[in-house]
Amino acid sequence: MQIHYYAIHGCDFLFHDGKLVITAPPGTADEALREYGFQQDNNLKWYKFLNEKECHAVMVGFPDNDITFTDENASPQYTPCPEENSKTEFFNIPIILGIVFLILILGAIALPANFEWLGIWSVGLWIAGFLLIIFLRIRYPANPFGKILLIIYCMLVLIIVIILTWMMVQLGTLFVNFLTCNWSAC
């Protein structure tokens, strides 16, 4: 089976990291190869990663038929070499960072904040969690897991601020009542 990729005739195909790649035959003009989006590797071999539509056309004709790409109206799209870990990086690293964030926040909630050294550790964990979630949102802005974790963090901080404000008002009221209390009436 041979692939005739527009003006490049006699290409072979192979799979590289699960992607369909065509290789140009030796002796093809470098200028024509560049025009059709071929890239040269370290061994001076010319190759091109096929897009989804082109891969489908090759797989339909496999193994008996030669495949010819001849659509004169559509110019071939340059398909750059895909980054090998772009998809896994997008999905795996934010999940790992999110789990670390949750561990930090749960640790900060679990440590009692009224003891001196445990309170310092608790505040440190809250700050580390905040920095981690900001990094996650900046590095992976389209990741929904990071958005949800940021909302959770903001809600927890808001709840803590409301509880601390309520406690301060109650303690202030108690202190004012204590100061104005008539000892005989108390």
N, C-alpha and C positions, 0 to 999 in steps of 0.2 A: 504494500500500500504506500502510495506517495501522495504528498499534499502539494498542490500548486497554489501558492499563496499570492494571488494577484500576479505580479510580474516575476515573482520568484518561483521557478518551477523545480520540482524534484526534491522538495523538503521531506525530511523524515520527522517522526514525532517520538517523544518519550515522556515519561512522567518524572517530574522532579518535585519532591516534597508534596506529593498529592496533586500537583498542578500539571496540566498538559502543556508541553513545550514543543515547539517545532524548531528544528535545526536546519540551517541553510546548507545547500550543497557547496562543496569547495569550488572556488573559481567564480562565484557570483560577485558582481561589482559591489564594493563597499558602500557606495553612494546609494544604490538602490536598496540595500539592506537597511541603511539608516532611515531612508524615506518611509519604509514600511514598519518601522518601530523595532527592528532587530537590535540586539545588544551583543557586545563581544565579551566573552569571558577571558580568564587568565590564559587559557590554552589557545586563544585566538580563534575560537569557534563561535559562530554567530547563532544566536537563539532568540526566540520570541515566546513569551507567555501568551497564551490565547485567552480571549475574553469568554464569557459564558456562552454566548451565541455561537462562537467559532468552535468551542469545545463540543457543543451539542452536535454541530455539523460533522465533526470528525468522528464522534462516537457512533453516529447513525450509520456512517459509511464503513466503519471498522468491521472486519479486517479485509474484506474482499474488494472494495471499491476504492478507486483513487478519488480524492476530494479536490475540487477546484473552487477557489474563491474568485469570482469574476464580476461582482456587482460594480459596474463602472460608475454609477452615481454616488455610491458611498465610498468615501475615502477611508482607508483603514485607520483605525484608532490606535494610537500609540499606547500600548499597555505596559507600564513600567513593571519591573521585577517586584513582585509583592514582598512586603516585609514579612519575614517569616513568623514573627511573634506578635504582630500588631493586634490580631484578634484575641489571642490568648492573653496578651498584656492588658488589653482593654477589659476583659472579663475576670481574670484571675487576681490581679494585683488590687483592684478596688475592693474585692470581696475580702481579701486578706487584711487590707488596711481597715476595713469596716469591722472585722472581727476583733482586731487589736484595739480599735476605738471603743467597742462595746466592753471589752475586758477592762480597759482603763476607767471608763465611766462607772462600771459596776464596782470596781475596786474603790473608786472615790466615794461612791455612795455607801459602801460597806464599812469603810473606815470611820470611826466616830471622830467628828471634827472638834470635840471639846477637849481632847487631850492634846498636850502641846506637840509632841513629835508626830503623832498620828494625824493631827490637824494639818500640819505642814505637808505631810505626804498626801493627804487628801486633796489639798489645794494644788499641789504639784501634779497629781493625776488629772484634775480638772483642766489645768492649763495644757498639759500634754495632749489630752483628748481634743481640746479646742484647736491646738496647732495641727494635730493630725487630720481633723475633719476639714480644716481650711486647706491644707495641702491636697487632700483628696478632691475637694471641689475645684481647686485651681488646675490640678493635673488632669482630672477626668471630669470635665464639666457636664458631659452628656450622660454620665452614669446615674441611673435613677436611685441606686442604692445609696450613693453619697448624698443625694438630695434628701432622702428619707432620714438618714442619720443626722444631717444638719438640722432638720425640723425637730427630731427627737431631742437633740442637744439643746436647742433653743427653748423647747417646752420645759425641759428639766430645769434649766437655769431660771426661767420665768417662775416655775412653781417654787423653787428654792427662795427666790427673791420675795415672792408673795408670803411664804411661810415665815421668813425672817422678819419682814415688815410687820406682819400680824403679831409675832411674838414680841417685838420691840414695843408696839403700841400697848399690848397687854401688860408688859412689865412696867412701862411708863405709867399706865393707869394705876397699877398696884402700888407703885412707889409714891405717886401723888396721894392716893388714899391713905397710905401709911403715914405720910408727913402731916396730913390734915386731920388725922384721926384724933378724936378726943379719947384720951386714955381710959376714961371711965366708961365710954361707950364701946370701946373695942373689947 
